[in-house]
């Protein structure tokens, strides 16, 4: 009788920093920046599996986008305020 096929091991759980925020709730600029700093530190420290590194990289890319969106919004508000005063 043939041996049953073995299942591939499940991928490791996503690192704490890789957990996405609830739908529709973007983190504050400060929270995203702090988490991004943590992600970069963990990637630079090494010692993570390829899957963990990829998850951290993806989370870092997302957080960088969140930070950029906050900065873009702040710039628009400042420009609007300056235009209003002119």
PDB file with SEQRES, HELIX, SHEET and CRYST1 records, atoms N, CA, C and O in Angstrom:
SEQRES   1 A   86  UNK UNK UNK UNK UNK UNK UNK UNK UNK UNK UNK UNK UNK          
SEQRES   2 A   86  UNK UNK UNK UNK UNK UNK UNK UNK UNK UNK UNK UNK UNK          
SEQRES   3 A   86  UNK UNK UNK UNK UNK UNK UNK UNK UNK UNK UNK UNK UNK          
SEQRES   4 A   86  UNK UNK UNK UNK UNK UNK UNK UNK UNK UNK UNK UNK UNK          
SEQRES   5 A   86  UNK UNK UNK UNK UNK UNK UNK UNK UNK UNK UNK UNK UNK          
SEQRES   6 A   86  UNK UNK UNK UNK UNK UNK UNK UNK UNK UNK UNK UNK UNK          
SEQRES   7 A   86  UNK UNK UNK UNK UNK UNK UNK UNK                              
HELIX    1 AA1 UNK A   16  UNK A   18  5                                   3    
HELIX    2 AA2 UNK A   29  UNK A   45  1                                  17    
HELIX    3 AA3 UNK A   50  UNK A   85  1                                  36    
CRYST1    1.000    1.000    1.000  90.00  90.00  90.00 P 1           1          
ATOM      1  N   UNK A   1       0.849  -1.175   0.000  1.00  0.00           N  
ATOM      2  CA  UNK A   1       0.000   0.000   0.000  1.00  0.00           C  
ATOM      3  C   UNK A   1       0.892   1.234   0.000  1.00  0.00           C  
ATOM      4  O   UNK A   1       1.804   1.331   0.821  1.00  0.00           O  
ATOM      5  N   UNK A   2       0.643   2.189  -0.917  1.00  0.00           N  
ATOM      6  CA  UNK A   2       1.500   3.376  -0.964  1.00  0.00           C  
ATOM      7  C   UNK A   2       1.315   4.238   0.268  1.00  0.00           C  
ATOM      8  O   UNK A   2       0.239   4.317   0.861  1.00  0.00           O  
ATOM      9  N   UNK A   3       2.399   4.870   0.619  1.00  0.00           N  
ATOM     10  CA  UNK A   3       2.387   5.769   1.778  1.00  0.00           C  
ATOM     11  C   UNK A   3       1.627   7.040   1.419  1.00  0.00           C  
ATOM     12  O   UNK A   3       1.809   7.568   0.322  1.00  0.00           O  
ATOM     13  N   UNK A   4       0.764   7.555   2.329  1.00  0.00           N  
ATOM     14  CA  UNK A   4       0.023   8.784   2.019  1.00  0.00           C  
ATOM     15  C   UNK A   4       0.981   9.943   1.784  1.00  0.00           C  
ATOM     16  O   UNK A   4       2.044  10.032   2.398  1.00  0.00           O  
ATOM     17  N   UNK A   5       0.580  10.818   0.887  1.00  0.00           N  
ATOM     18  CA  UNK A   5       1.404  11.985   0.582  1.00  0.00           C  
ATOM     19  C   UNK A   5       1.511  12.880   1.804  1.00  0.00           C  
ATOM     20  O   UNK A   5       0.535  13.122   2.514  1.00  0.00           O  
ATOM     21  N   UNK A   6       2.710  13.357   2.025  1.00  0.00           N  
ATOM     22  CA  UNK A   6       2.929  14.275   3.158  1.00  0.00           C  
ATOM     23  C   UNK A   6       2.622  15.689   2.718  1.00  0.00           C  
ATOM     24  O   UNK A   6       2.947  16.104   1.605  1.00  0.00           O  
ATOM     25  N   UNK A   7       1.994  16.411   3.611  1.00  0.00           N  
ATOM     26  CA  UNK A   7       1.704  17.819   3.337  1.00  0.00           C  
ATOM     27  C   UNK A   7       2.935  18.663   3.584  1.00  0.00           C  
ATOM     28  O   UNK A   7       3.742  18.385   4.471  1.00  0.00           O  
ATOM     29  N   UNK A   8       3.057  19.693   2.783  1.00  0.00           N  
ATOM     30  CA  UNK A   8       4.149  20.649   3.002  1.00  0.00           C  
ATOM     31  C   UNK A   8       3.898  21.361   4.318  1.00  0.00           C  
ATOM     32  O   UNK A   8       2.748  21.611   4.680  1.00  0.00           O  
ATOM     33  N   UNK A   9       4.955  21.688   5.032  1.00  0.00           N  
ATOM     34  CA  UNK A   9       4.752  22.407   6.291  1.00  0.00           C  
ATOM     35  C   UNK A   9       4.102  23.757   6.037  1.00  0.00           C  
ATOM     36  O   UNK A   9       4.337  24.403   5.015  1.00  0.00           O  
ATOM     37  N   UNK A  10       3.290  24.160   6.981  1.00  0.00           N  
ATOM     38  CA  UNK A  10       2.625  25.467   6.879  1.00  0.00           C  
ATOM     39  C   UNK A  10       3.678  26.553   6.974  1.00  0.00           C  
ATOM     40  O   UNK A  10       4.668  26.397   7.689  1.00  0.00           O  
ATOM     41  N   UNK A  11       3.476  27.656   6.258  1.00  0.00           N  
ATOM     42  CA  UNK A  11       4.436  28.763   6.371  1.00  0.00           C  
ATOM     43  C   UNK A  11       4.432  29.297   7.792  1.00  0.00           C  
ATOM     44  O   UNK A  11       3.426  29.196   8.494  1.00  0.00           O  
ATOM     45  N   UNK A  12       5.548  29.863   8.217  1.00  0.00           N  
ATOM     46  CA  UNK A  12       5.595  30.398   9.578  1.00  0.00           C  
ATOM     47  C   UNK A  12       4.601  31.530   9.739  1.00  0.00           C  
ATOM     48  O   UNK A  12       4.237  32.213   8.782  1.00  0.00           O  
ATOM     49  N   UNK A  13       4.180  31.704  10.957  1.00  0.00           N  
ATOM     50  CA  UNK A  13       3.254  32.803  11.255  1.00  0.00           C  
ATOM     51  C   UNK A  13       3.934  34.118  10.922  1.00  0.00           C  
ATOM     52  O   UNK A  13       5.150  34.256  11.060  1.00  0.00           O  
ATOM     53  N   UNK A  14       3.147  35.069  10.486  1.00  0.00           N  
ATOM     54  CA  UNK A  14       3.693  36.381  10.149  1.00  0.00           C  
ATOM     55  C   UNK A  14       4.289  37.011  11.391  1.00  0.00           C  
ATOM     56  O   UNK A  14       3.724  36.894  12.479  1.00  0.00           O  
ATOM     57  N   UNK A  15       5.424  37.677  11.244  1.00  0.00           N  
ATOM     58  CA  UNK A  15       6.011  38.359  12.389  1.00  0.00           C  
ATOM     59  C   UNK A  15       5.058  39.401  12.942  1.00  0.00           C  
ATOM     60  O   UNK A  15       4.178  39.885  12.230  1.00  0.00           O  
ATOM     61  N   UNK A  16       5.230  39.745  14.205  1.00  0.00           N  
ATOM     62  CA  UNK A  16       4.353  40.716  14.855  1.00  0.00           C  
ATOM     63  C   UNK A  16       4.233  41.986  14.039  1.00  0.00           C  
ATOM     64  O   UNK A  16       3.134  42.519  13.883  1.00  0.00           O  
ATOM     65  N   UNK A  17       5.326  42.471  13.526  1.00  0.00           N  
ATOM     66  CA  UNK A  17       5.297  43.716  12.764  1.00  0.00           C  
ATOM     67  C   UNK A  17       4.600  43.569  11.432  1.00  0.00           C  
ATOM     68  O   UNK A  17       4.212  44.567  10.826  1.00  0.00           O  
ATOM     69  N   UNK A  18       4.435  42.353  10.965  1.00  0.00           N  
ATOM     70  CA  UNK A  18       3.838  42.168   9.649  1.00  0.00           C  
ATOM     71  C   UNK A  18       2.320  42.086   9.714  1.00  0.00           C  
ATOM     72  O   UNK A  18       1.669  41.936   8.680  1.00  0.00           O  
ATOM     73  N   UNK A  19       1.757  42.180  10.881  1.00  0.00           N  
ATOM     74  CA  UNK A  19       0.301  42.105  11.006  1.00  0.00           C  
ATOM     75  C   UNK A  19      -0.328  43.381  10.464  1.00  0.00           C  
ATOM     76  O   UNK A  19      -0.019  44.477  10.931  1.00  0.00           O  
ATOM     77  N   UNK A  20      -1.206  43.239   9.482  1.00  0.00           N  
ATOM     78  CA  UNK A  20      -1.831  44.445   8.927  1.00  0.00           C  
ATOM     79  C   UNK A  20      -2.809  45.063   9.912  1.00  0.00           C  
ATOM     80  O   UNK A  20      -3.322  44.389  10.806  1.00  0.00           O  
ATOM     81  N   UNK A  21      -3.056  46.339   9.737  1.00  0.00           N  
ATOM     82  CA  UNK A  21      -4.031  47.020  10.582  1.00  0.00           C  
ATOM     83  C   UNK A  21      -5.439  46.629  10.142  1.00  0.00           C  
ATOM     84  O   UNK A  21      -5.624  46.178   9.011  1.00  0.00           O  
ATOM     85  N   UNK A  22      -6.427  46.793  11.007  1.00  0.00           N  
ATOM     86  CA  UNK A  22      -7.806  46.466  10.617  1.00  0.00           C  
ATOM     87  C   UNK A  22      -8.220  47.240   9.366  1.00  0.00           C  
ATOM     88  O   UNK A  22      -7.751  48.352   9.126  1.00  0.00           O  
ATOM     89  N   UNK A  23      -9.094  46.642   8.586  1.00  0.00           N  
ATOM     90  CA  UNK A  23      -9.544  47.252   7.328  1.00  0.00           C  
ATOM     91  C   UNK A  23     -10.067  48.660   7.575  1.00  0.00           C  
ATOM     92  O   UNK A  23     -10.867  48.900   8.479  1.00  0.00           O  
ATOM     93  N   UNK A  24      -9.593  49.581   6.747  1.00  0.00           N  
ATOM     94  CA  UNK A  24     -10.071  50.956   6.834  1.00  0.00           C  
ATOM     95  C   UNK A  24      -9.408  51.793   7.910  1.00  0.00           C  
ATOM     96  O   UNK A  24      -9.701  52.982   8.033  1.00  0.00           O  
ATOM     97  N   UNK A  25      -8.525  51.200   8.687  1.00  0.00           N  
ATOM     98  CA  UNK A  25      -7.866  51.947   9.762  1.00  0.00           C  
ATOM     99  C   UNK A  25      -6.378  52.064   9.473  1.00  0.00           C  
ATOM    100  O   UNK A  25      -5.608  51.148   9.762  1.00  0.00           O  
ATOM    101  N   UNK A  26      -5.980  53.180   8.908  1.00  0.00           N  
ATOM    102  CA  UNK A  26      -4.556  53.415   8.679  1.00  0.00           C  
ATOM    103  C   UNK A  26      -3.935  53.876   9.993  1.00  0.00           C  
ATOM    104  O   UNK A  26      -4.547  54.644  10.736  1.00  0.00           O  
ATOM    105  N   UNK A  27      -2.728  53.410  10.279  1.00  0.00           N  
ATOM    106  CA  UNK A  27      -2.081  53.878  11.511  1.00  0.00           C  
ATOM    107  C   UNK A  27      -1.696  55.349  11.382  1.00  0.00           C  
ATOM    108  O   UNK A  27      -1.595  55.882  10.278  1.00  0.00           O  
ATOM    109  N   UNK A  28      -1.488  55.983  12.509  1.00  0.00           N  
ATOM    110  CA  UNK A  28      -1.016  57.367  12.488  1.00  0.00           C  
ATOM    111  C   UNK A  28       0.376  57.388  11.867  1.00  0.00           C  
ATOM    112  O   UNK A  28       1.030  56.351  11.755  1.00  0.00           O  
ATOM    113  N   UNK A  29       0.819  58.564  11.468  1.00  0.00           N  
ATOM    114  CA  UNK A  29       2.160  58.699  10.906  1.00  0.00           C  
ATOM    115  C   UNK A  29       3.189  58.185  11.913  1.00  0.00           C  
ATOM    116  O   UNK A  29       4.093  57.427  11.561  1.00  0.00           O  
ATOM    117  N   UNK A  30       3.042  58.603  13.153  1.00  0.00           N  
ATOM    118  CA  UNK A  30       4.015  58.231  14.175  1.00  0.00           C  
ATOM    119  C   UNK A  30       4.050  56.724  14.395  1.00  0.00           C  
ATOM    120  O   UNK A  30       5.125  56.138  14.520  1.00  0.00           O  
ATOM    121  N   UNK A  31       2.869  56.092  14.441  1.00  0.00           N  
ATOM    122  CA  UNK A  31       2.811  54.646  14.650  1.00  0.00           C  
ATOM    123  C   UNK A  31       3.421  53.905  13.466  1.00  0.00           C  
ATOM    124  O   UNK A  31       4.169  52.944  13.649  1.00  0.00           O  
ATOM    125  N   UNK A  32       3.102  54.352  12.251  1.00  0.00           N  
ATOM    126  CA  UNK A  32       3.654  53.707  11.051  1.00  0.00           C  
ATOM    127  C   UNK A  32       5.169  53.874  11.012  1.00  0.00           C  
ATOM    128  O   UNK A  32       5.890  52.938  10.668  1.00  0.00           O  
ATOM    129  N   UNK A  33       5.650  55.057  11.363  1.00  0.00           N  
ATOM    130  CA  UNK A  33       7.095  55.314  11.343  1.00  0.00           C  
ATOM    131  C   UNK A  33       7.815  54.444  12.373  1.00  0.00           C  
ATOM    132  O   UNK A  33       8.856  53.861  12.069  1.00  0.00           O  
ATOM    133  N   UNK A  34       7.274  54.353  13.575  1.00  0.00           N  
ATOM    134  CA  UNK A  34       7.902  53.527  14.610  1.00  0.00           C  
ATOM    135  C   UNK A  34       7.933  52.057  14.197  1.00  0.00           C  
ATOM    136  O   UNK A  34       8.940  51.375  14.390  1.00  0.00           O  
ATOM    137  N   UNK A  35       6.828  51.570  13.628  1.00  0.00           N  
ATOM    138  CA  UNK A  35       6.801  50.179  13.192  1.00  0.00           C  
ATOM    139  C   UNK A  35       7.773  49.962  12.034  1.00  0.00           C  
ATOM    140  O   UNK A  35       8.427  48.922  11.962  1.00  0.00           O  
ATOM    141  N   UNK A  36       7.869  50.931  11.135  1.00  0.00           N  
ATOM    142  CA  UNK A  36       8.811  50.830  10.018  1.00  0.00           C  
ATOM    143  C   UNK A  36      10.248  50.757  10.537  1.00  0.00           C  
ATOM    144  O   UNK A  36      11.052  49.974  10.032  1.00  0.00           O  
ATOM    145  N   UNK A  37      10.564  51.556  11.522  1.00  0.00           N  
ATOM    146  CA  UNK A  37      11.902  51.515  12.135  1.00  0.00           C  
ATOM    147  C   UNK A  37      12.171  50.122  12.697  1.00  0.00           C  
ATOM    148  O   UNK A  37      13.262  49.580  12.523  1.00  0.00           O  
ATOM    149  N   UNK A  38      11.176  49.542  13.370  1.00  0.00           N  
ATOM    150  CA  UNK A  38      11.319  48.196  13.932  1.00  0.00           C  
ATOM    151  C   UNK A  38      11.531  47.165  12.828  1.00  0.00           C  
ATOM    152  O   UNK A  38      12.368  46.273  12.962  1.00  0.00           O  
ATOM    153  N   UNK A  39      10.781  47.284  11.745  1.00  0.00           N  
ATOM    154  CA  UNK A  39      10.912  46.352  10.619  1.00  0.00           C  
ATOM    155  C   UNK A  39      12.325  46.423  10.047  1.00  0.00           C  
ATOM    156  O   UNK A  39      12.950  45.392   9.801  1.00  0.00           O  
ATOM    157  N   UNK A  40      12.830  47.641   9.836  1.00  0.00           N  
ATOM    158  CA  UNK A  40      14.173  47.814   9.278  1.00  0.00           C  
ATOM    159  C   UNK A  40      15.215  47.214  10.218  1.00  0.00           C  
ATOM    160  O   UNK A  40      16.132  46.526   9.770  1.00  0.00           O  
ATOM    161  N   UNK A  41      15.081  47.467  11.508  1.00  0.00           N  
ATOM    162  CA  UNK A  41      16.029  46.893  12.483  1.00  0.00           C  
ATOM    163  C   UNK A  41      16.041  45.375  12.414  1.00  0.00           C  
ATOM    164  O   UNK A  41      17.101  44.751  12.436  1.00  0.00           O  
ATOM    165  N   UNK A  42      14.853  44.788  12.330  1.00  0.00           N  
ATOM    166  CA  UNK A  42      14.765  43.329  12.291  1.00  0.00           C  
ATOM    167  C   UNK A  42      15.370  42.771  11.015  1.00  0.00           C  
ATOM    168  O   UNK A  42      16.038  41.737  11.041  1.00  0.00           O  
ATOM    169  N   UNK A  43      15.141  43.449   9.901  1.00  0.00           N  
ATOM    170  CA  UNK A  43      15.733  42.997   8.642  1.00  0.00           C  
ATOM    171  C   UNK A  43      17.254  43.137   8.673  1.00  0.00           C  
ATOM    172  O   UNK A  43      17.970  42.244   8.220  1.00  0.00           O  
ATOM    173  N   UNK A  44      17.740  44.242   9.200  1.00  0.00           N  
ATOM    174  CA  UNK A  44      19.187  44.459   9.267  1.00  0.00           C  
ATOM    175  C   UNK A  44      19.869  43.496  10.222  1.00  0.00           C  
ATOM    176  O   UNK A  44      21.024  43.126  10.010  1.00  0.00           O  
ATOM    177  N   UNK A  45      19.168  43.086  11.273  1.00  0.00           N  
ATOM    178  CA  UNK A  45      19.747  42.171  12.252  1.00  0.00           C  
ATOM    179  C   UNK A  45      19.919  40.768  11.682  1.00  0.00           C  
ATOM    180  O   UNK A  45      20.783  40.013  12.128  1.00  0.00           O  
ATOM    181  N   UNK A  46      19.100  40.424  10.699  1.00  0.00           N  
ATOM    182  CA  UNK A  46      19.190  39.087  10.116  1.00  0.00           C  
ATOM    183  C   UNK A  46      18.618  38.051  11.064  1.00  0.00           C  
ATOM    184  O   UNK A  46      17.938  38.377  12.036  1.00  0.00           O  
ATOM    185  N   UNK A  47      18.908  36.803  10.760  1.00  0.00           N  
ATOM    186  CA  UNK A  47      18.443  35.723  11.618  1.00  0.00           C  
ATOM    187  C   UNK A  47      16.998  35.331  11.388  1.00  0.00           C  
ATOM    188  O   UNK A  47      16.444  34.537  12.148  1.00  0.00           O  
ATOM    189  N   UNK A  48      16.372  35.881  10.341  1.00  0.00           N  
ATOM    190  CA  UNK A  48      14.994  35.505  10.037  1.00  0.00           C  
ATOM    191  C   UNK A  48      14.999  34.582   8.824  1.00  0.00           C  
ATOM    192  O   UNK A  48      15.933  34.587   8.021  1.00  0.00           O  
ATOM    193  N   UNK A  49      13.954  33.804   8.710  1.00  0.00           N  
ATOM    194  CA  UNK A  49      13.827  32.935   7.551  1.00  0.00           C  
ATOM    195  C   UNK A  49      13.511  33.784   6.321  1.00  0.00           C  
ATOM    196  O   UNK A  49      13.186  34.967   6.421  1.00  0.00           O  
ATOM    197  N   UNK A  50      13.614  33.149   5.176  1.00  0.00           N  
ATOM    198  CA  UNK A  50      13.281  33.854   3.942  1.00  0.00           C  
ATOM    199  C   UNK A  50      11.835  34.326   3.976  1.00  0.00           C  
ATOM    200  O   UNK A  50      11.548  35.466   3.608  1.00  0.00           O  
ATOM    201  N   UNK A  51      10.925  33.470   4.410  1.00  0.00           N  
ATOM    202  CA  UNK A  51       9.505  33.848   4.478  1.00  0.00           C  
ATOM    203  C   UNK A  51       9.296  35.015   5.429  1.00  0.00           C  
ATOM    204  O   UNK A  51       8.560  35.949   5.112  1.00  0.00           O  
ATOM    205  N   UNK A  52       9.934  34.971   6.586  1.00  0.00           N  
ATOM    206  CA  UNK A  52       9.801  36.074   7.544  1.00  0.00           C  
ATOM    207  C   UNK A  52      10.379  37.363   6.975  1.00  0.00           C  
ATOM    208  O   UNK A  52       9.802  38.438   7.141  1.00  0.00           O  
ATOM    209  N   UNK A  53      11.522  37.251   6.303  1.00  0.00           N  
ATOM    210  CA  UNK A  53      12.139  38.429   5.697  1.00  0.00           C  
ATOM    211  C   UNK A  53      11.237  39.032   4.627  1.00  0.00           C  
ATOM    212  O   UNK A  53      11.088  40.252   4.553  1.00  0.00           O  
ATOM    213  N   UNK A  54      10.636  38.183   3.801  1.00  0.00           N  
ATOM    214  CA  UNK A  54       9.728  38.680   2.765  1.00  0.00           C  
ATOM    215  C   UNK A  54       8.514  39.360   3.380  1.00  0.00           C  
ATOM    216  O   UNK A  54       8.083  40.414   2.913  1.00  0.00           O  
ATOM    217  N   UNK A  55       7.964  38.757   4.429  1.00  0.00           N  
ATOM    218  CA  UNK A  55       6.803  39.355   5.099  1.00  0.00           C  
ATOM    219  C   UNK A  55       7.179  40.705   5.710  1.00  0.00           C  
ATOM    220  O   UNK A  55       6.409  41.662   5.637  1.00  0.00           O  
ATOM    221  N   UNK A  56       8.361  40.774   6.308  1.00  0.00           N  
ATOM    222  CA  UNK A  56       8.814  42.040   6.881  1.00  0.00           C  
ATOM    223  C   UNK A  56       9.030  43.079   5.783  1.00  0.00           C  
ATOM    224  O   UNK A  56       8.649  44.239   5.942  1.00  0.00           O  
ATOM    225  N   UNK A  57       9.635  42.670   4.679  1.00  0.00           N  
ATOM    226  CA  UNK A  57       9.866  43.597   3.565  1.00  0.00           C  
ATOM    227  C   UNK A  57       8.540  44.150   3.048  1.00  0.00           C  
ATOM    228  O   UNK A  57       8.400  45.355   2.839  1.00  0.00           O  
ATOM    229  N   UNK A  58       7.568  43.258   2.845  1.00  0.00           N  
ATOM    230  CA  UNK A  58       6.257  43.694   2.354  1.00  0.00           C  
ATOM    231  C   UNK A  58       5.596  44.647   3.338  1.00  0.00           C  
ATOM    232  O   UNK A  58       5.005  45.649   2.936  1.00  0.00           O  
ATOM    233  N   UNK A  59       5.694  44.342   4.614  1.00  0.00           N  
ATOM    234  CA  UNK A  59       5.112  45.225   5.620  1.00  0.00           C  
ATOM    235  C   UNK A  59       5.824  46.574   5.621  1.00  0.00           C  
ATOM    236  O   UNK A  59       5.187  47.620   5.749  1.00  0.00           O  
ATOM    237  N   UNK A  60       7.143  46.545   5.477  1.00  0.00           N  
ATOM    238  CA  UNK A  60       7.903  47.781   5.424  1.00  0.00           C  
ATOM    239  C   UNK A  60       7.512  48.643   4.226  1.00  0.00           C  
ATOM    240  O   UNK A  60       7.395  49.862   4.348  1.00  0.00           O  
ATOM    241  N   UNK A  61       7.311  48.012   3.073  1.00  0.00           N  
ATOM    242  CA  UNK A  61       6.873  48.752   1.890  1.00  0.00           C  
ATOM    243  C   UNK A  61       5.511  49.402   2.140  1.00  0.00           C  
ATOM    244  O   UNK A  61       5.290  50.558   1.780  1.00  0.00           O  
ATOM    245  N   UNK A  62       4.607  48.652   2.756  1.00  0.00           N  
ATOM    246  CA  UNK A  62       3.281  49.198   3.072  1.00  0.00           C  
ATOM    247  C   UNK A  62       3.403  50.383   4.030  1.00  0.00           C  
ATOM    248  O   UNK A  62       2.792  51.430   3.815  1.00  0.00           O  
ATOM    249  N   UNK A  63       4.193  50.211   5.081  1.00  0.00           N  
ATOM    250  CA  UNK A  63       4.345  51.277   6.074  1.00  0.00           C  
ATOM    251  C   UNK A  63       5.001  52.514   5.472  1.00  0.00           C  
ATOM    252  O   UNK A  63       4.637  53.639   5.814  1.00  0.00           O  
ATOM    253  N   UNK A  64       5.968  52.313   4.577  1.00  0.00           N  
ATOM    254  CA  UNK A  64       6.591  53.453   3.905  1.00  0.00           C  
ATOM    255  C   UNK A  64       5.544  54.206   3.085  1.00  0.00           C  
ATOM    256  O   UNK A  64       5.559  55.436   3.039  1.00  0.00           O  
ATOM    257  N   UNK A  65       4.644  53.477   2.444  1.00  0.00           N  
ATOM    258  CA  UNK A  65       3.565  54.117   1.687  1.00  0.00           C  
ATOM    259  C   UNK A  65       2.618  54.890   2.583  1.00  0.00           C  
ATOM    260  O   UNK A  65       2.165  55.978   2.228  1.00  0.00           O  
ATOM    261  N   UNK A  66       2.319  54.329   3.747  1.00  0.00           N  
ATOM    262  CA  UNK A  66       1.451  55.023   4.712  1.00  0.00           C  
ATOM    263  C   UNK A  66       2.116  56.317   5.160  1.00  0.00           C  
ATOM    264  O   UNK A  66       1.470  57.364   5.210  1.00  0.00           O  
ATOM    265  N   UNK A  67       3.395  56.252   5.484  1.00  0.00           N  
ATOM    266  CA  UNK A  67       4.116  57.453   5.911  1.00  0.00           C  
ATOM    267  C   UNK A  67       4.125  58.494   4.795  1.00  0.00           C  
ATOM    268  O   UNK A  67       3.903  59.678   5.049  1.00  0.00           O  
ATOM    269  N   UNK A  68       4.381  58.058   3.562  1.00  0.00           N  
ATOM    270  CA  UNK A  68       4.412  58.988   2.440  1.00  0.00           C  
ATOM    271  C   UNK A  68       3.048  59.644   2.231  1.00  0.00           C  
ATOM    272  O   UNK A  68       2.968  60.837   1.936  1.00  0.00           O  
ATOM    273  N   UNK A  69       1.980  58.869   2.384  1.00  0.00           N  
ATOM    274  CA  UNK A  69       0.630  59.432   2.228  1.00  0.00           C  
ATOM    275  C   UNK A  69       0.372  60.506   3.286  1.00  0.00           C  
ATOM    276  O   UNK A  69      -0.202  61.550   2.980  1.00  0.00           O  
ATOM    277  N   UNK A  70       0.793  60.255   4.525  1.00  0.00           N  
ATOM    278  CA  UNK A  70       0.637  61.260   5.579  1.00  0.00           C  
ATOM    279  C   UNK A  70       1.431  62.521   5.241  1.00  0.00           C  
ATOM    280  O   UNK A  70       0.930  63.635   5.397  1.00  0.00           O  
ATOM    281  N   UNK A  71       2.668  62.343   4.780  1.00  0.00           N  
ATOM    282  CA  UNK A  71       3.497  63.499   4.448  1.00  0.00           C  
ATOM    283  C   UNK A  71       2.924  64.271   3.262  1.00  0.00           C  
ATOM    284  O   UNK A  71       2.933  65.502   3.263  1.00  0.00           O  
ATOM    285  N   UNK A  72       2.427  63.562   2.257  1.00  0.00           N  
ATOM    286  CA  UNK A  72       1.803  64.229   1.109  1.00  0.00           C  
ATOM    287  C   UNK A  72       0.578  65.026   1.544  1.00  0.00           C  
ATOM    288  O   UNK A  72       0.365  66.149   1.086  1.00  0.00           O  
ATOM    289  N   UNK A  73      -0.223  64.440   2.429  1.00  0.00           N  
ATOM    290  CA  UNK A  73      -1.404  65.140   2.934  1.00  0.00           C  
ATOM    291  C   UNK A  73      -1.031  66.381   3.727  1.00  0.00           C  
ATOM    292  O   UNK A  73      -1.682  67.420   3.613  1.00  0.00           O  
ATOM    293  N   UNK A  74       0.022  66.269   4.531  1.00  0.00           N  
ATOM    294  CA  UNK A  74       0.473  67.430   5.313  1.00  0.00           C  
ATOM    295  C   UNK A  74       0.968  68.532   4.388  1.00  0.00           C  
ATOM    296  O   UNK A  74       0.703  69.711   4.624  1.00  0.00           O  
ATOM    297  N   UNK A  75       1.687  68.152   3.337  1.00  0.00           N  
ATOM    298  CA  UNK A  75       2.191  69.147   2.384  1.00  0.00           C  
ATOM    299  C   UNK A  75       1.039  69.879   1.709  1.00  0.00           C  
ATOM    300  O   UNK A  75       1.084  71.098   1.547  1.00  0.00           O  
ATOM    301  N   UNK A  76       0.011  69.141   1.318  1.00  0.00           N  
ATOM    302  CA  UNK A  76      -1.154  69.768   0.666  1.00  0.00           C  
ATOM    303  C   UNK A  76      -1.860  70.732   1.612  1.00  0.00           C  
ATOM    304  O   UNK A  76      -2.292  71.811   1.206  1.00  0.00           O  
ATOM    305  N   UNK A  77      -1.974  70.335   2.878  1.00  0.00           N  
ATOM    306  CA  UNK A  77      -2.615  71.220   3.854  1.00  0.00           C  
ATOM    307  C   UNK A  77      -1.809  72.499   4.046  1.00  0.00           C  
ATOM    308  O   UNK A  77      -2.375  73.588   4.143  1.00  0.00           O  
ATOM    309  N   UNK A  78      -0.486  72.363   4.101  1.00  0.00           N  
ATOM    310  CA  UNK A  78       0.361  73.547   4.257  1.00  0.00           C  
ATOM    311  C   UNK A  78       0.271  74.448   3.043  1.00  0.00           C  
ATOM    312  O   UNK A  78       0.176  75.668   3.174  1.00  0.00           O  
ATOM    313  N   UNK A  79       0.300  73.850   1.861  1.00  0.00           N  
ATOM    314  CA  UNK A  79       0.177  74.644   0.636  1.00  0.00           C  
ATOM    315  C   UNK A  79      -1.156  75.360   0.565  1.00  0.00           C  
ATOM    316  O   UNK A  79      -1.219  76.516   0.146  1.00  0.00           O  
ATOM    317  N   UNK A  80      -2.223  74.688   0.970  1.00  0.00           N  
ATOM    318  CA  UNK A  80      -3.547  75.300   0.981  1.00  0.00           C  
ATOM    319  C   UNK A  80      -3.589  76.468   1.972  1.00  0.00           C  
ATOM    320  O   UNK A  80      -4.161  77.519   1.684  1.00  0.00           O  
ATOM    321  N   UNK A  81      -2.984  76.271   3.125  1.00  0.00           N  
ATOM    322  CA  UNK A  81      -2.966  77.332   4.133  1.00  0.00           C  
ATOM    323  C   UNK A  81      -2.162  78.533   3.632  1.00  0.00           C  
ATOM    324  O   UNK A  81      -2.553  79.680   3.845  1.00  0.00           O  
ATOM    325  N   UNK A  82      -1.042  78.263   2.967  1.00  0.00           N  
ATOM    326  CA  UNK A  82      -0.221  79.351   2.432  1.00  0.00           C  
ATOM    327  C   UNK A  82      -0.932  80.075   1.306  1.00  0.00           C  
ATOM    328  O   UNK A  82      -0.842  81.299   1.204  1.00  0.00           O  
ATOM    329  N   UNK A  83      -1.638  79.343   0.459  1.00  0.00           N  
ATOM    330  CA  UNK A  83      -2.398  79.966  -0.634  1.00  0.00           C  
ATOM    331  C   UNK A  83      -3.527  80.822  -0.076  1.00  0.00           C  
ATOM    332  O   UNK A  83      -3.845  81.877  -0.625  1.00  0.00           O  
ATOM    333  N   UNK A  84      -4.123  80.370   1.000  1.00  0.00           N  
ATOM    334  CA  UNK A  84      -5.242  81.105   1.625  1.00  0.00           C  
ATOM    335  C   UNK A  84      -4.737  82.440   2.189  1.00  0.00           C  
ATOM    336  O   UNK A  84      -5.436  83.451   2.114  1.00  0.00           O  
ATOM    337  N   UNK A  85      -3.531  82.440   2.751  1.00  0.00           N  
ATOM    338  CA  UNK A  85      -2.952  83.639   3.346  1.00  0.00           C  
ATOM    339  C   UNK A  85      -2.451  84.612   2.274  1.00  0.00           C  
ATOM    340  O   UNK A  85      -2.317  85.804   2.548  1.00  0.00           O  
ATOM    341  N   UNK A  86      -2.178  84.136   1.084  1.00  0.00           N  
ATOM    342  CA  UNK A  86      -1.594  84.999   0.037  1.00  0.00           C  
ATOM    343  C   UNK A  86      -2.593  85.909  -0.609  1.00  0.00           C  
ATOM    344  O   UNK A  86      -2.239  86.682  -1.498  1.00  0.00           O  
TER     345      UNK A  86                                                      
END                                                                             
